[in-house]
């Protein structure tokens, strides 16, 4: 095995689990593995362009982010053209975890795409604000400001407060309306 292949294998082994988690949280599970394979195919083809050190991991997140966006556009086009889109069904009905996840998803959707990506990269993927900024292509200072504002909006959101106040995760009898109004940045 060449040194180049060994370095790429090390990169793959070090980053595959976090990247698969990233992709699984943003695309259907059955598509996440294919998207992961595509991330590494692009990385292999562009291996001479890969940054050095820790920047490689961030570069891979950037590639994954663009692939997710392309994937969502393709799904949307497919749905618009009349193709059947199957939604995941829970045979026993929604659980409290499902309800919590739905509330979090709905509340996150009140943020702009960029703010939502910054929040999820730092919260779910464990990236620092500077690393998240690198992934989305903005300065670290801008990312810190946007994160602060987005987290403040989330902390004040009534649906999220209801979720945090209810330790059992049950949904209220009459859920508060989810408003998106002027919260987009």
N, C-alpha and C positions, 0 to 999 in steps of 0.2 A: 504494500500500500504506500502510495506517495505521501509526502508531507502535506501536500494540499488536501488530499483525501482525508488524512487523519485529522487535520484541523477542521474540516467541514463536518466530519463525524462527531467530533467533540462539540462543535457548535450545535449540531442537531440534538445530541444527547442532553446538553445543558438547557436547551430552550423548548424542546418539543412539548413537555407537559404544560408549562405556563401558556404557551401559544395555543395549544389545543383547548385549554380552559377559556382563554380569551375568545376564541372562535365559537366555542360551544355556547357561551353566554350571549352571542350575537347572531347566531344562525341555528337552524334546526340541527340537531345532533347528527342526523344522517348526512348532512352536508359539511359538517365541521372537519371531518377527517379528510375529505377531498380538498377542502380549502387549505388545510395544513400541508397536504402533499404539494399543492400548487405553490404555497409560500416557499417551500424548500426547493422546488423545481426552479423558480425564479431566482432564488439565492444561488443555486448551483450554476445557472447560466450566467449570472452576473458576479460570480465569485471574485473576479479580479477587481470589481468595483466596490466590494464590501468594505465598510469602514473597519477600523482596527479596534481591538479591545472591547469594552462594554458597549460601544456604539453599535456593534453588530446586532445585539439583542434588540435595541431600539429600532434599528433599520428593519428588522424582521417584523416588529409590531407595526411599523408604517406600511410595509407590504401587505400584512394581514388586514389592516384597516382599509386599504384601498380595494382589496379583494372582496371584503365584506360589502363595501359600498356597491361594487359592481354586481355582486350576487343579489343584493336587495333590488337593484334596478332591473336585473333580469327576471326576478320573481314577479316584480310589479308589471313588467311588460307582458309576461306570461299570463298573469291574472287578467290584465286588460284585454288580452287577445281572446279571452274566453276559455282558456285552459282551466282544468279543474285544479284547485288548490285545496289540499286536504289539511284540515286543522287537527292538531293533536287532541285526542279525546281522552278524558279520564273516566274509565268505566264505572268507578265507584263514586263519582261526583267530586267536586273540588274539595280539597282539604284546607285546613287553616294555613298551611304553608303556601298552597296555591293562591289563596286570597291575599296573603301578605305579599307574595311575589307580584301579583297583579296590581296591588296598590303601589308598590315601589315602581313598577314599570310605568304606570300611569302618571305618577308624580314626576319621574325622570323625564317623561315626554313633555312636561311643561317647560323644560329647559331648552335652550337652543341646541342644535346638534353638536356644536363645538363644546359648549359648557357640559353637556351630558357626557361627551367623550372624555373630557378632562376629569370629571367626577368619577366615572367608572374606571378609567385608567389608574387613578390614584387610589381609589377605594378597593376595587375588586382585583386589579392586577398588581397592586402594591408598588407602583412606580412613584418616584418622587415628582413633585411639580415640574422640576427642570427636565426630567426624563419624559414626562407626558408632553411637555411643550415641544420637545424634539420630535416625538412621534407625530404630533399634529401639525408641526411646522410653524410654530409661533415662538416668541421669545419667552424665556423663563419668567421674567417680570410680568408679562401680560398673562401668562398662565396662572401665576399666583393671585393676581387681582381677579381674574375671571373665576377661579376656584373659590376665593373668599366670597364673592358676590353670589355665586351659584349655591354654595353651602348655606349662606344666610337665607336665600329664598327657600331652599328645601326645609330648613329648620322652622320656618314660619308657615309652611304649608299645612293647612288644617287636616288633610287626609293622612299625611305622614304623622302628625301629632296624634290623631285617633289611633293609628297603628301602634305607635310607641306607648300610648296610654293603656292599650288593651294587651296585657301580657299573653293572653290565650290566643290572640290572633283572629278572634271571631270578628265578623263584619257587623257594623252597627245596623240596627233595624232599618233605618233610612239613611243611606250613605249621603254624605255631603257632596254637592255637585263638584265635579272636577273642572276648574276653570283654568284656561290657559291665557286669557286676556293679555295683560301687559307684562307677563313674566318672562317672555322671550327677550334675550339680550341681543 
